[in-house]
Amino acid sequence: MISLIGGCAYNNLEDPQIVPQPTPSNNNNQKYTVTASGMTFTPSSLTISIGDTVIFDNVSGFHNVNGTQATFSANPASFGNTTANA
């Protein structure tokens, strides 16, 4: 007679710890403007905090965006080629 004994593994892990998320402070929120001109951004680097506002201002001319797979075969999907207002 052959006897088979099966077992179940039990992992006694503690509950995962919840990491508290920072809460935005309404007291010191800053407003920054980043200017896009001549293929550059000014400032070129910006450190912001939760609750801050960043406005992007394009002072250069407008241009189209061509994201077709025929033009750029590495694109996962085609997009663009129509006018859009921002």
Secondary structure as UniProt FT lines:
FT   STRAND          31..37
FT   TURN            38..39
FT   STRAND          40..42
FT   TURN            50..51
FT   STRAND          53..58
FT   TURN            69..71
FT   TURN            73..74
//
